[in-house]
Amino acid sequence: MKEFGNWLVGSIATLGPWGLLLVSFGDSAFVPIPQGVDALLITQVIAAPSTAWLAASIAVFGSVVGSLILYVIARRGGRAMLLKRVSPAGMDRLESLTQQYGAAAVIPPMMIPLPLPTKLFVLAAGVFQMPIPSFILAATVGRGIRYFGEAALALKYGAGTPQLLKDNVWAAAGLGLALVLVFFAINRWSSRKVVEGEI
């Protein structure tokens, strides 16, 4: 499957930034292509710097739409799909994370360039009925930070970007966690204000 993913990314690379739409959509909705979107985005920005922000936007859009399709499938009856991937205890843990942290639980796997089981969190969001607007917001924030950040790094560091990301992946993960905590704090604050009738 990995070889097929590499071949697919290489073939679609000839389509320019619009090839990212196919790869990001397919990666999120159907067959995972580990680091495929990241590699294609960075390659595109290095080859044509003027397309950097368009390419990042397309990657975010394709990924969010693909994730939304998987979310809708899970929302309509994806508990069996989720149980094929996790144990009953894991299911309980995912439900707890989803109920406790809401959209903030989806952002880290969407944002951090590590091989995290993103689809598990997407399926959990659907199975445990996370509101659609919250899911779309979380997916957009996570992918936006990731892909626009990679595009910015590729513009600045060029061909050295992949190695830079590899060398600093845990620093990026720490920054991502800090951003998620800020997002969670704002979400909790705004929810409390709504409950208290101040918003």
Backbone hydrogen bonds, N-H to C=O, Kabsch-Sander energy under -0.5 kcal/mol:
donor,donor_aa,acceptor,acceptor_aa,energy
5,G,1,M,-2.3
6,N,2,K,-2.4
7,W,3,E,-2.4
8,L,4,F,-2.7
9,V,5,G,-2.6
10,G,6,N,-2.3
11,S,7,W,-2.3
12,I,8,L,-2.6
13,A,9,V,-1.6
14,T,11,S,-1.0
15,L,12,I,-2.4
16,G,13,A,-1.5
18,W,15,L,-0.8
19,G,16,G,-1.7
20,L,16,G,-0.5
20,L,17,P,-1.1
21,L,18,W,-0.8
22,L,18,W,-0.9
23,V,19,G,-2.1
24,S,20,L,-3.0
25,F,21,L,-1.9
26,G,22,L,-2.6
27,D,23,V,-2.7
28,S,24,S,-1.7
29,A,25,F,-2.6
30,F,26,G,-2.3
36,G,33,I,-2.7
37,V,33,I,-0.6
39,A,35,Q,-2.6
40,L,36,G,-2.4
41,L,37,V,-2.7
42,I,38,D,-2.5
43,T,39,A,-2.4
44,Q,40,L,-2.4
45,V,41,L,-2.4
46,I,42,I,-2.3
47,A,43,T,-2.3
48,A,44,Q,-2.6
51,T,48,A,-2.3
52,A,49,P,-1.7
55,A,51,T,-3.3
56,A,52,A,-2.3
57,S,53,W,-2.2
58,I,54,L,-2.5
59,A,55,A,-2.3
60,V,56,A,-2.3
61,F,57,S,-2.6
62,G,58,I,-2.9
63,S,59,A,-2.1
64,V,60,V,-2.7
65,V,61,F,-2.6
66,G,62,G,-2.3
67,S,63,S,-2.5
68,L,64,V,-2.3
69,I,65,V,-1.8
70,L,66,G,-1.7
71,Y,67,S,-2.6
72,V,68,L,-2.6
73,I,69,I,-2.1
74,A,70,L,-2.3
75,R,71,Y,-2.6
76,R,72,V,-1.5
77,G,74,A,-1.2
78,G,74,A,-2.8
82,L,78,G,-2.3
83,L,79,R,-2.4
84,K,80,A,-1.3
85,R,82,L,-1.3
86,V,82,L,-1.6
91,M,87,S,-2.5
92,D,88,P,-2.2
93,R,89,A,-2.1
94,L,90,G,-2.5
95,E,91,M,-2.4
96,S,92,D,-2.3
97,L,93,R,-2.5
98,T,94,L,-2.6
99,Q,95,E,-2.7
100,Q,96,S,-2.7
101,Y,97,L,-2.7
102,G,98,T,-1.5
104,A,101,Y,-1.7
105,A,102,G,-1.7
106,V,103,A,-1.6
107,I,103,A,-1.1
110,M,106,V,-1.2
111,M,107,I,-2.0
112,I,108,P,-2.7
114,L,112,I,-2.6
116,L,114,L,-3.1
118,T,116,L,-2.6
120,L,117,P,-1.1
121,F,117,P,-1.0
121,F,118,T,-0.6
122,V,118,T,-1.8
123,L,119,K,-2.9
124,A,120,L,-2.5
125,A,121,F,-2.2
126,G,122,V,-1.7
127,V,123,L,-3.2
128,F,124,A,-2.6
129,Q,126,G,-1.6
130,M,125,A,-3.1
135,F,131,P,-2.3
136,I,132,I,-2.8
137,L,133,P,-2.4
138,A,134,S,-2.5
139,A,135,F,-2.8
140,T,136,I,-2.4
141,V,137,L,-2.7
142,G,138,A,-2.8
143,R,139,A,-2.6
144,G,140,T,-2.4
145,I,141,V,-2.5
146,R,142,G,-1.9
147,Y,143,R,-3.1
148,F,144,G,-2.1
149,G,145,I,-1.4
150,E,146,R,-2.2
151,A,147,Y,-2.2
152,A,148,F,-2.2
153,L,149,G,-2.3
154,A,150,E,-2.6
155,L,151,A,-2.0
156,K,152,A,-1.6
157,Y,153,L,-3.6
158,G,154,A,-1.6
160,G,157,Y,-1.8
161,T,158,G,-2.0
164,L,160,G,-2.1
165,L,161,T,-2.8
166,K,162,P,-2.1
167,D,163,Q,-2.6
168,N,164,L,-1.4
169,V,166,K,-0.8
172,A,168,N,-2.3
173,A,169,V,-2.0
174,G,170,W,-2.2
175,L,171,A,-2.4
176,G,172,A,-2.6
177,L,173,A,-2.4
178,A,174,G,-2.2
179,L,175,L,-2.3
180,V,176,G,-2.2
181,L,177,L,-2.4
182,V,178,A,-2.0
183,F,179,L,-2.6
184,F,180,V,-3.0
185,A,181,L,-2.5
186,I,182,V,-2.4
187,N,183,F,-2.5
188,R,184,F,-2.7
189,W,185,A,-2.4
190,S,186,I,-2.8
191,S,187,N,-2.2
192,R,188,R,-2.2
193,K,189,W,-2.1
194,V,190,S,-2.0
195,V,191,S,-2.3
196,E,192,R,-2.2
197,G,194,V,-1.0
198,E,193,K,-2.7
199,I,193,K,-0.9
